[in-house]
């Protein structure tokens, strides 16, 4: 290895905006990049940004981005020192981390042991409990056991895939008579998506907020970088995230920080990771949800309020350097909010909208950041997640961040595909969101009420959901959250 940061060449094993994001940091650090591309992404913006590209297969993710042998083979052939997996796809796959080690390539992420412990949600629950974190009542079930466990937990219950993510293999069950069917469907969905049909039950808590804590660790020491609120979501997919999480009592926030660090220390965590919690701010209670052992989609809001480049920190840790930041060095400045701009139609049950971008305008200015991989002429393939861009507003406080983001979205334009831009404009204009601290049921309420709001901004009128066409599919995700 040579160069300022040790790694001379990094293989970026991903696509879309996160690939472009990683390439930008590597370029700033003087590190060459090789980007894995499927046939569908050979002409993409990230492919043009990278120093080299490595073709790894046809468009379906299973034949390209999820092919461990193809990814590791590309890294070895390119002479890469390390592999950055981004988020989604193979980013939390312990088998990829092991294959990299066997090939003499550094995996930029946690150890295989940590990935195995956090990727299996049942194992993660056990580790969280061992570290002293509160966990929701529940446990692993098979169909015959489900009724007995559910009766002990109390309805409603949540059926969850043990090895999954991205909202797949999840079912809320309110009626005992529907439990058997829900377990069978969730198990089949999990088997198809992850090759692991195990499911477990947890008590379903609602209303509640989804709050997470960003961690950095070097295997010996762990620090937190504050909270994020990710409660605006549909089908367990986040749409708006902000940092720090608003309207949390100082004591509750401190306990969340401490719990996340305790779990990171228990796991001897190495790299960037996030501990997610279900929070009841009224009672000042919280419960462990899961660990995301990778960079998060929403990492820019944390970067905005801390001034850190989390990808750079990932790289430094993977090179074997001790953690470069102490807890007392972490200073929080202001507030940041992020909107995910997706190629999907909210008026048709969020039906994905692949196609060719004919025009795109993103804003610039003080307090505005845009992470994207699209430009005019770019193709949005039907094979992957529909994320086009992330628009982030940063200000001295939440009010200023919200005003900055509203102004930024007003200056955005994407033509050629249908997007959720109007929905975001409506959300940011909504009084309930403006107050802060919404729960995970907020977006559903917003969509239901949009049709009856007579004096709302024009954006809200476009938010009346309609029935999707027969046979419509929700699209193929990449496992991000």
Buried (B, 14 or more C-beta within 10 A) or exposed (E): EEEEBBBBBBBBBBBBBBBBBBBBBBBEBEBBBBBBBBBBBEEBBBBEBBBEBBBBBEBBBEBBBBBBEBBBBBBBEBEBBBBBBBBBBBBBBBEBBBBBBEEEBBBBBBBBEBBBBBBBBBBBBBBBEEBEBBBBEBBBBEEEEBBEBBEEBEBBBBBBBBBBBBBBBBBEBEEEEBBBEBBBBBBEBBBEBBEBBBBBBBBBBEEBBBBBBBBBBBBEBBBBBBBBBBBBBBEBBBBBBBBBBBEBEEEBBEBBBBBBBBBBBBBBBBBBBBBBBBBBBEEEBBBBBBBBBBBBBBBBBBBBBBEBBBBBBBBBBBBEEEBEBEEEEBEBEBBBBBBBBBBBBBBBBBBBBBBEBEEBEBBEEEBBBBBBBBEEEBBBBBBBBBBBBBBBBBBEEBEBBBBBBBBBBEEBEBEBBBBBBBBBBBBBBBEBBBEBBBBBEBBEEBBEBBEEBEEBBEBBBBBBBEEBEEEBEBBBBBBBB
